[in-house]
Amino acid sequence: MQKRTKFSIIFIVFILILGIIAFVFAGRWTKEFQAFLVSQGAVEYAKVNDVVITETKDGIKYWEIYAAVGEYDAEKVQATLTDIVGNYYQKGEVVMSFTAPKGTYNSENKQISLLENVRIVGKDDAELTANKVSWVMSEDVVRAEGNVVINKADEIIALSNKATITKDFEKIEIIENAEVRVYKEYKKKRLE
């Protein structure tokens, strides 16, 4: 045999043996790594910038949240959100918009909680501000707590510790230390 042929055969056999060794050890390393992951438990955590969470019903947008930062913890099934802006829709139209510096979204029960200087604006110039606002998306009621101020078209201002509203601002219930100021009648008397 020629020297070149012998070298080629030895080189091919060497590569083949090296490949078999790598294959055997890769299986062992993979098993060891999988055992390590199992011993650590399922840890799922993610921090993401510019998060958008959207839900649709029958192909129509139901609600949407944008957050500058979102941190998801699978163990709690919850996302912690920062700098939140969002919309709630009915029949494809925005009926409520909201902002808050902080909040959470529980993906299991689809509950949104907005915290600190929450502001909700509905159509027809209705506005609610509070320390905390929360609702489960399957329910029509929004619950507000702490320094609740509801201003409806600069005609009615309601102050309370707690309140509930429907997402379209059609029904409002003020609870605990409630005070209501009706400006429409006052304005009307001043104009007469």
C-alpha positions as CSV (number, residue, x, y, z in Angstrom):
1,M,0.0,0.0,0.0
2,Q,1.0,3.5,-0.6
3,K,2.0,5.7,2.3
4,R,-0.8,8.1,1.5
5,T,-3.5,5.4,1.5
6,K,-2.2,4.0,4.9
7,F,-2.3,7.5,6.3
8,S,-5.9,8.1,5.0
9,I,-7.1,4.8,6.5
10,I,-5.4,5.5,9.9
11,F,-6.9,9.1,9.9
12,I,-10.4,7.8,9.1
13,V,-10.2,5.1,11.8
14,F,-8.9,7.7,14.3
15,I,-11.8,10.1,13.5
16,L,-14.3,7.1,13.8
17,I,-12.9,6.1,17.2
18,L,-12.9,9.7,18.4
19,G,-16.6,10.1,17.2
20,I,-17.6,6.9,19.1
21,I,-15.9,8.1,22.3
22,A,-17.5,11.6,22.0
23,F,-21.0,9.9,21.4
24,V,-20.6,7.7,24.6
25,F,-19.4,10.6,26.8
26,A,-22.1,13.0,25.4
27,G,-24.8,10.6,26.5
28,R,-23.2,10.4,30.0
29,W,-22.8,14.2,30.2
30,T,-26.3,14.7,29.1
31,K,-27.7,12.3,31.7
32,E,-25.6,14.0,34.4
33,F,-26.9,17.4,33.3
34,Q,-30.5,16.2,33.3
35,A,-30.1,14.8,36.8
36,F,-28.7,18.1,37.9
37,L,-31.7,20.0,36.5
38,V,-34.1,17.6,38.1
39,S,-32.4,18.0,41.5
40,Q,-32.7,21.8,41.2
41,G,-36.5,21.6,40.6
42,A,-38.4,23.5,37.9
43,V,-37.3,27.1,38.2
44,E,-39.0,29.4,35.7
45,Y,-38.4,33.1,35.9
46,A,-38.1,35.7,33.2
47,K,-37.5,39.4,33.2
48,V,-38.5,41.1,29.9
49,N,-38.6,44.7,28.7
50,D,-41.5,46.1,26.7
51,V,-44.1,43.5,27.6
52,V,-47.5,43.3,25.9
53,I,-50.1,41.0,27.3
54,T,-53.3,40.7,25.2
55,E,-56.5,38.6,25.4
56,T,-59.0,38.1,22.7
57,K,-62.5,36.6,22.6
58,D,-63.8,35.2,19.4
59,G,-61.0,36.9,17.5
60,I,-61.8,40.3,18.9
61,K,-59.4,42.1,21.3
62,Y,-60.8,41.9,24.9
63,W,-58.0,43.7,26.8
64,E,-54.4,44.7,26.4
65,I,-51.6,45.7,28.8
66,Y,-48.3,47.2,28.0
67,A,-45.5,47.3,30.6
68,A,-42.0,48.8,30.4
69,V,-40.7,45.8,32.4
70,G,-42.3,42.5,33.3
71,E,-41.0,39.8,35.6
72,Y,-42.7,36.4,35.4
73,D,-42.5,33.9,38.2
74,A,-43.9,30.5,37.1
75,E,-44.1,29.3,40.7
76,K,-46.5,32.1,41.6
77,V,-48.1,32.1,38.1
78,Q,-47.8,35.8,38.2
79,A,-46.1,38.6,36.3
80,T,-45.0,41.8,38.2
81,L,-45.3,44.8,35.9
82,T,-43.8,48.2,35.9
83,D,-45.0,51.4,34.1
84,I,-48.3,50.0,33.0
85,V,-50.6,51.3,30.3
86,G,-53.6,49.3,29.1
87,N,-57.0,49.2,27.5
88,Y,-60.2,47.3,28.0
89,Y,-62.4,46.8,24.9
90,Q,-66.1,46.1,24.3
91,K,-67.2,45.2,20.8
92,G,-63.8,46.3,19.4
93,E,-64.0,49.7,21.0
94,V,-61.9,51.0,23.9
95,V,-64.2,51.7,26.8
96,M,-61.6,52.0,29.5
97,S,-57.9,52.9,29.6
98,F,-55.7,52.7,32.6
99,T,-52.2,53.6,33.8
100,A,-50.2,52.7,37.0
101,P,-46.5,52.7,38.0
102,K,-46.8,49.1,39.3
103,G,-49.0,46.1,39.1
104,T,-49.4,42.3,38.7
105,Y,-51.1,40.0,36.3
106,N,-52.0,36.5,37.5
107,S,-52.1,34.2,34.5
108,E,-54.0,31.4,36.2
109,N,-57.1,33.4,37.2
110,K,-56.5,36.3,34.8
111,Q,-56.6,38.9,37.6
112,I,-55.0,42.3,37.1
113,S,-54.0,44.4,40.1
114,L,-52.7,48.0,39.6
115,L,-50.9,49.7,42.4
116,E,-49.9,53.2,43.4
117,N,-51.4,56.3,41.7
118,V,-53.7,54.2,39.5
119,R,-55.7,56.2,37.0
120,I,-58.6,54.8,34.9
121,V,-60.3,56.8,32.2
122,G,-63.6,55.6,30.7
123,K,-65.5,56.9,27.7
124,D,-67.8,59.8,28.4
125,D,-65.2,61.7,30.5
126,A,-65.4,59.3,33.5
127,E,-62.2,59.0,35.6
128,L,-61.2,57.0,38.6
129,T,-58.0,57.4,40.7
130,A,-57.0,55.1,43.6
131,N,-54.1,53.5,45.4
132,K,-55.1,50.0,44.2
133,V,-57.4,48.7,41.6
134,S,-58.0,45.1,40.8
135,W,-60.4,42.9,38.7
136,V,-60.7,39.4,37.3
137,M,-61.1,39.7,33.6
138,S,-64.1,37.3,33.5
139,E,-66.0,39.6,35.9
140,D,-67.5,43.0,34.9
141,V,-66.7,44.6,38.3
142,V,-63.5,46.7,39.0
143,R,-62.6,47.1,42.7
144,A,-60.8,50.2,43.9
145,E,-59.2,50.8,47.3
146,G,-57.5,53.7,49.1
147,N,-58.2,57.4,48.3
148,V,-60.7,56.6,45.6
149,V,-61.9,59.6,43.6
150,I,-64.4,59.1,40.8
151,N,-65.1,62.1,38.5
152,K,-67.8,61.7,36.0
153,A,-67.8,64.4,33.4
154,D,-67.1,67.1,36.0
155,E,-70.7,66.7,37.1
156,I,-70.3,64.2,39.9
157,I,-67.3,63.7,42.1
158,A,-67.3,60.8,44.6
159,L,-64.7,60.3,47.3
160,S,-64.4,57.1,49.4
161,N,-62.1,54.5,50.8
162,K,-63.5,51.8,48.5
163,A,-65.5,51.6,45.3
164,T,-66.7,49.3,42.6
165,I,-67.4,50.2,39.0
166,T,-68.4,48.3,35.9
167,K,-65.8,48.4,33.2
168,D,-68.0,50.7,31.1
169,F,-68.5,53.1,34.1
170,E,-72.2,52.7,33.9
171,K,-72.6,51.5,37.5
172,I,-70.7,53.0,40.4
173,E,-70.8,51.9,44.0
174,I,-68.9,53.9,46.6
175,I,-68.1,52.2,49.9
176,E,-66.7,53.4,53.3
177,N,-66.5,57.1,54.2
178,A,-68.2,58.1,51.0
179,E,-68.8,61.7,50.0
180,V,-70.6,62.7,46.8
181,R,-70.5,66.1,45.2
182,V,-72.9,66.9,42.4
183,Y,-71.7,69.9,40.4
184,K,-74.2,69.8,37.6
185,E,-77.0,71.1,39.8
186,Y,-74.6,73.7,41.3
187,K,-73.6,74.9,37.9
188,K,-77.2,75.1,36.7
189,K,-78.2,77.2,39.8
190,R,-75.2,79.6,39.2
191,L,-76.3,80.2,35.5
192,E,-79.9,81.1,36.5
